[in-house]
Amino acid sequence: MIITPEQAALKAQEQFDALRDFVRQAARAERRIDTVERGLMRQLLALGHALLSAFIAQQGDGDLGPEVETVAGQTARRLPQRHDRRYVSIFGELAIGRVVYGTREGRRIERVPLDERLGLPEGDFSYVLEDWGQRLCLKGSFAEAGHSLEMLLGLELRTRTLEHMSRRAAGYAPASQDALPSPPPEEEGLLMVVTADGKGVPMRRPPQDGPKPHHRRTKGEKANKKQMACVGAVYSVEPFVRKADDILDEVLRAEKAGARPEPQHKHVWAEMTREVDAKAVNAKDALFSRLETELAARNSGHDRPVICLMDGERALWDMQREHFSGAVGILDLFHVLERLWAVAHCFHKEGSDPARQYVEERLRDLLQGRVGYVIAGLRRRLSGEKLGGPKRKVVRSAVEYLANNREHMRYDEYLAAGYPIGSGVAEGACRHLVKDRPEQTGMRWTVEGAQAMLHVRALYLNDQWEDFIEFRAEREQTRLYRTVAA
């Protein structure tokens, strides 16, 4: 049924009058304030629905005459039947009646002028509703987001609907990231830092034909497999000169060496290995290409020193040589510290003072540039002491780790230059980007769903969400309407 502007305005006036009467009656009845709040919210939604209906009615039905020109420059005729369109706003669902143009009924609709005038989205759901819904989905499960929307707005959005919203929105995320301007140069620190790491995402089991075979997991076997997401970040920071004793106080005695400079404009991103348009996309290649693009834009014309700070995974350092060959490569100190503690516990009781002293002495050596001395000492103990198989494996692994990463362990030089030596930003990115959402209890993902969530969540964590929402709407509107011939 087509509603005239007069009817829509009258309906809105009735809703407003009802709202005013509700407040008066609540005051006379001396109702508790929270019950009034709830009632007001329901009636305000109804008033918003009526006012939005009035706005739509005032736009007419989009009738531009018997014929119009299409995007392709062809002529389309006005079809005899009006076509209603479903539109779900934050105030509720509406049916928008409009004139459409094409060749004949049953064929493809070529142009809908009212859709162009209103700037309707491609799908049924308003950009505002998608924005609010996705903000909830970024923090909790799709099901919980649906429950919250139903409680707040009285709208029932199924889990599958919210999942599809996330994937559609995520399709615009890489282009949105490319289109964002670089941070103002005066807000950047004097050092540019790139960091990367990996974090597992729990995956759904692929569908199986026939009954599931009974399988009892062996010791150490997990119920669900994970696929690695490659997580990285770019940020700038001011130099922070320290000495070996400052680091020892910080990592072993929790005593900070002065006010640490804060990272500026930390932008995180994550990629998973997947297929895009039937082509394989490698997670590390995709991530490092993204990081390289952002770093080049932010460092253009400034030539700030670039630090690449990572753990000892060889594949990551291969990527560093390919994408950041001129960067100063630094092995994350906390991964080294983990190895030192593991070795200490091969020779001393866990939690003992001798174990702690052993770690402090070896760490001091490393921080003062004596990496070769530490490696040689471990090799001597490996050959001179009787160690059981597991302990021997731990020590040998530590020796190989230090030897393989020796070129990235010139910590005495890094500290004197004020370079960061701990990849806390990468660890934080893994935690906030992956663990705090895709790895929540009970979460299971497809590759496509996980990648969509990682992309949109990265924009949210980067404080780029509002820009992204506006970019997505403008890009979709351009694709749908703005190429229509005037």
HUQUIDA-V92693 format. One record per backbone hydrogen bond with DSSP energy under -1.0 kcal/mol. NH is the residue of the N-H (numbers start at 1). CO is the residue of the C=O. E is the energy in kcal/mol with one decimal. If there is no record, write none. Layout:
nh=NH co=CO e=E
nh=NH co=CO e=E
This chain:
nh=8 co=4 e=-2.5
nh=9 co=5 e=-2.4
nh=10 co=6 e=-2.3
nh=11 co=7 e=-2.3
nh=12 co=8 e=-2.1
nh=13 co=9 e=-2.1
nh=14 co=10 e=-2.2
nh=15 co=11 e=-2.1
nh=16 co=12 e=-2.2
nh=17 co=13 e=-2.5
nh=18 co=14 e=-2.3
nh=19 co=15 e=-2.0
nh=20 co=16 e=-2.3
nh=21 co=17 e=-2.5
nh=22 co=18 e=-2.2
nh=23 co=19 e=-1.8
nh=24 co=20 e=-2.0
nh=25 co=21 e=-2.8
nh=26 co=22 e=-2.5
nh=27 co=23 e=-2.0
nh=28 co=24 e=-2.2
nh=29 co=25 e=-2.2
nh=31 co=26 e=-2.2
nh=36 co=32 e=-1.4
nh=37 co=33 e=-2.3
nh=38 co=34 e=-2.0
nh=39 co=35 e=-2.0
nh=40 co=36 e=-2.9
nh=41 co=37 e=-2.3
nh=42 co=38 e=-1.9
nh=43 co=39 e=-2.1
nh=44 co=40 e=-2.9
nh=45 co=41 e=-2.0
nh=46 co=42 e=-1.7
nh=47 co=43 e=-2.5
nh=48 co=44 e=-2.7
nh=49 co=45 e=-2.2
nh=50 co=46 e=-2.1
nh=51 co=47 e=-2.7
nh=52 co=48 e=-2.5
nh=53 co=49 e=-2.1
nh=54 co=50 e=-2.0
nh=55 co=51 e=-2.2
nh=56 co=52 e=-2.3
nh=57 co=53 e=-2.5
nh=58 co=54 e=-1.7
nh=59 co=56 e=-1.5
nh=60 co=57 e=-1.4
nh=68 co=76 e=-2.2
nh=70 co=74 e=-2.7
nh=73 co=70 e=-1.8
nh=76 co=68 e=-2.9
nh=77 co=102 e=-2.4
nh=78 co=66 e=-2.8
nh=79 co=100 e=-2.3
nh=83 co=98 e=-2.5
nh=85 co=96 e=-2.1
nh=87 co=94 e=-2.5
nh=88 co=124 e=-3.1
nh=89 co=92 e=-2.6
nh=92 co=89 e=-1.0
nh=94 co=87 e=-2.8
nh=96 co=85 e=-3.0
nh=98 co=83 e=-1.2
nh=99 co=61 e=-3.0
nh=101 co=111 e=-2.3
nh=102 co=77 e=-2.6
nh=107 co=104 e=-1.9
nh=110 co=101 e=-2.4
nh=111 co=101 e=-1.7
nh=116 co=112 e=-1.6
nh=117 co=113 e=-2.5
nh=118 co=114 e=-2.5
nh=119 co=115 e=-1.4
nh=120 co=115 e=-1.9
nh=126 co=88 e=-2.6
nh=130 co=126 e=-2.5
nh=131 co=127 e=-2.4
nh=132 co=128 e=-2.7
nh=133 co=129 e=-2.9
nh=134 co=130 e=-2.8
nh=135 co=131 e=-2.0
nh=136 co=132 e=-1.5
nh=137 co=133 e=-2.1
nh=138 co=134 e=-2.1
nh=139 co=136 e=-1.1
nh=140 co=136 e=-1.7
nh=145 co=141 e=-2.3
nh=146 co=142 e=-2.1
nh=147 co=143 e=-2.0
nh=148 co=144 e=-2.3
nh=149 co=145 e=-2.3
nh=150 co=146 e=-2.1
nh=151 co=147 e=-2.2
nh=152 co=148 e=-2.6
nh=153 co=149 e=-2.9
nh=154 co=150 e=-1.1
nh=162 co=158 e=-2.1
nh=163 co=159 e=-2.3
nh=164 co=160 e=-2.3
nh=165 co=161 e=-2.1
nh=166 co=162 e=-2.2
nh=167 co=163 e=-2.1
nh=168 co=164 e=-2.5
nh=169 co=165 e=-2.7
nh=170 co=166 e=-2.4
nh=171 co=167 e=-1.1
nh=172 co=169 e=-1.9
nh=173 co=170 e=-1.4
nh=176 co=172 e=-2.2
nh=177 co=173 e=-2.6
nh=178 co=174 e=-2.1
nh=179 co=175 e=-1.8
nh=180 co=176 e=-1.1
nh=187 co=184 e=-2.1
nh=188 co=185 e=-1.6
nh=191 co=237 e=-2.1
nh=192 co=305 e=-2.8
nh=193 co=235 e=-3.3
nh=194 co=307 e=-3.2
nh=195 co=233 e=-2.1
nh=197 co=231 e=-2.7
nh=199 co=229 e=-2.4
nh=201 co=227 e=-2.5
nh=203 co=225 e=-2.7
nh=204 co=445 e=-3.0
nh=221 co=218 e=-2.0
nh=227 co=201 e=-2.3
nh=229 co=199 e=-3.0
nh=230 co=271 e=-2.9
nh=231 co=197 e=-2.6
nh=232 co=269 e=-2.6
nh=233 co=195 e=-2.3
nh=234 co=267 e=-1.9
nh=235 co=193 e=-2.1
nh=236 co=264 e=-1.9
nh=237 co=191 e=-2.1
nh=240 co=418 e=-1.9
nh=242 co=415 e=-1.2
nh=247 co=243 e=-1.6
nh=248 co=244 e=-2.5
nh=249 co=245 e=-2.5
nh=250 co=246 e=-1.8
nh=251 co=247 e=-2.9
nh=252 co=248 e=-2.1
nh=255 co=249 e=-2.7
nh=258 co=256 e=-1.3
nh=264 co=236 e=-3.5
nh=267 co=234 e=-2.5
nh=269 co=232 e=-2.1
nh=271 co=230 e=-2.1
nh=274 co=281 e=-1.9
nh=276 co=279 e=-3.0
nh=279 co=276 e=-1.2
nh=281 co=274 e=-3.6
nh=286 co=282 e=-2.6
nh=287 co=283 e=-2.5
nh=288 co=284 e=-2.6
nh=289 co=285 e=-1.9
nh=290 co=286 e=-1.8
nh=291 co=287 e=-2.7
nh=292 co=288 e=-2.5
nh=293 co=289 e=-2.1
nh=294 co=290 e=-2.2
nh=295 co=291 e=-2.7
nh=296 co=292 e=-2.5
nh=297 co=293 e=-1.8
nh=298 co=294 e=-2.4
nh=299 co=295 e=-2.3
nh=302 co=299 e=-2.2
nh=303 co=299 e=-1.6
nh=307 co=192 e=-3.1
nh=308 co=328 e=-2.7
nh=309 co=194 e=-2.6
nh=310 co=330 e=-1.9
nh=317 co=313 e=-1.4
nh=318 co=314 e=-2.1
nh=319 co=315 e=-1.7
nh=320 co=316 e=-1.9
nh=321 co=317 e=-2.2
nh=322 co=318 e=-1.5
nh=323 co=319 e=-2.7
nh=324 co=320 e=-2.8
nh=327 co=324 e=-1.9
nh=328 co=306 e=-2.8
nh=330 co=308 e=-3.0
nh=331 co=408 e=-2.8
nh=332 co=310 e=-3.3
nh=333 co=421 e=-2.8
nh=336 co=332 e=-1.3
nh=337 co=333 e=-2.6
nh=338 co=334 e=-1.7
nh=339 co=335 e=-1.4
nh=340 co=336 e=-2.1
nh=341 co=337 e=-2.3
nh=342 co=338 e=-2.0
nh=343 co=339 e=-2.3
nh=344 co=340 e=-2.7
nh=345 co=341 e=-2.0
nh=346 co=343 e=-1.6
nh=348 co=344 e=-2.3
nh=352 co=349 e=-1.9
nh=356 co=352 e=-1.8
nh=357 co=353 e=-2.9
nh=358 co=354 e=-2.5
nh=359 co=355 e=-2.1
nh=360 co=356 e=-2.3
nh=361 co=357 e=-2.5
nh=362 co=358 e=-2.3
nh=363 co=359 e=-2.7
nh=364 co=360 e=-2.3
nh=365 co=361 e=-2.0
nh=366 co=362 e=-2.1
nh=367 co=363 e=-2.6
nh=368 co=364 e=-1.6
nh=369 co=366 e=-1.6
nh=370 co=365 e=-2.8
nh=374 co=370 e=-1.6
nh=375 co=371 e=-2.3
nh=376 co=372 e=-2.6
nh=377 co=373 e=-2.1
nh=378 co=374 e=-2.1
nh=379 co=375 e=-2.2
nh=380 co=376 e=-2.1
nh=381 co=377 e=-2.1
nh=382 co=378 e=-2.2
nh=383 co=379 e=-1.8
nh=384 co=380 e=-2.2
nh=385 co=381 e=-1.9
nh=392 co=388 e=-2.9
nh=393 co=389 e=-2.1
nh=394 co=390 e=-1.7
nh=395 co=391 e=-2.3
nh=396 co=392 e=-2.6
nh=397 co=393 e=-2.3
nh=398 co=394 e=-2.0
nh=399 co=395 e=-2.3
nh=400 co=396 e=-2.3
nh=401 co=397 e=-2.4
nh=402 co=398 e=-2.5
nh=403 co=399 e=-2.5
nh=404 co=400 e=-2.7
nh=405 co=401 e=-1.4
nh=408 co=405 e=-1.9
nh=409 co=406 e=-1.8
nh=411 co=409 e=-1.9
nh=414 co=410 e=-2.0
nh=415 co=411 e=-2.8
nh=416 co=412 e=-1.6
nh=417 co=413 e=-1.7
nh=419 co=414 e=-2.6
nh=427 co=423 e=-2.3
nh=428 co=424 e=-2.7
nh=429 co=425 e=-2.5
nh=430 co=426 e=-2.5
nh=431 co=427 e=-2.1
nh=432 co=428 e=-3.2
nh=433 co=429 e=-2.7
nh=434 co=430 e=-1.6
nh=435 co=430 e=-2.1
nh=436 co=431 e=-2.5
nh=437 co=434 e=-1.4
nh=439 co=434 e=-2.0
nh=440 co=437 e=-1.8
nh=443 co=440 e=-2.3
nh=445 co=202 e=-1.4
nh=450 co=446 e=-2.6
nh=451 co=447 e=-2.5
nh=452 co=448 e=-2.1
nh=453 co=449 e=-2.1
nh=454 co=450 e=-2.5
nh=455 co=451 e=-2.3
nh=456 co=452 e=-2.2
nh=457 co=453 e=-2.4
nh=458 co=454 e=-1.8
nh=459 co=455 e=-1.6
nh=460 co=456 e=-1.8
nh=461 co=457 e=-2.7
nh=462 co=458 e=-1.8
nh=463 co=460 e=-1.5
nh=464 co=459 e=-2.7
nh=468 co=464 e=-2.2
nh=469 co=465 e=-2.8
nh=470 co=466 e=-2.1
nh=471 co=467 e=-2.5
nh=472 co=468 e=-2.9
nh=473 co=469 e=-2.1
nh=474 co=470 e=-2.6
nh=475 co=471 e=-2.9
nh=476 co=472 e=-2.3
nh=477 co=473 e=-2.5
nh=478 co=474 e=-2.4
nh=479 co=475 e=-2.0
nh=480 co=476 e=-2.5
nh=481 co=477 e=-3.1
nh=482 co=477 e=-1.3
nh=484 co=481 e=-2.3
